[in-house]
């Protein structure tokens, strides 16, 4: 049981390049999330998904797209990377709203540097 | 818009000291408040506090939710160097899909 995994761990991009970050979870969780973490800013929600085939915008969605083609995978895409997207990206997953006791489990993060 | 404010932003203590971290929040229809510990990588879950569970304890760590003051504290007694981390507070509204609003975190450094 690997929990939540992210690929790649680190990436350097040039401005304008595109890339996809992959998140996978093996806990059969319905909900998945993408956050970015910047110094002094805490964690901010980019996009999230409440089930296969569904996605929704979070707090800072601009410049990103997501897809949830399979329940266990949540992809985050950058179509044209900008230096402002330099950050650490975390994926998380959680059970569906079956009860009030629901917490999110986080992946190890992807460090992205856009030059 | 939901809001979470943590204080202090950073803190340095000596091993063995007791520390208290603060979290205040503004959220529409509060559901729960979570504390996470973040060392080098992913945040790891510590506690969840809800209207039905306003106090939690695990070893040297404990947390209390004050629903009247819209705040929570995280206490760590007999601190150890392994407690050095960023402590994150997040709230979950009673609507939507468990989307968390995080504070900026408190960076705790425990010196030997």
Interface residues (C-beta under 8 A of the other chain):
Chain A: X4 X31 X33 X35 X40 X41 X42 X43 X44 X45 X48 X50 X56 X58 X59 X90 X94 X97 X100 X101 X102 X103 X104 X105 X106 X107 X108 X109
Chain B: X4 X9 X31 X32 X34 X41 X42 X43 X44 X45 X48 X50 X52 X88 X90 X92 X97 X98 X99 X100 X101 X102 X103 X104 X105
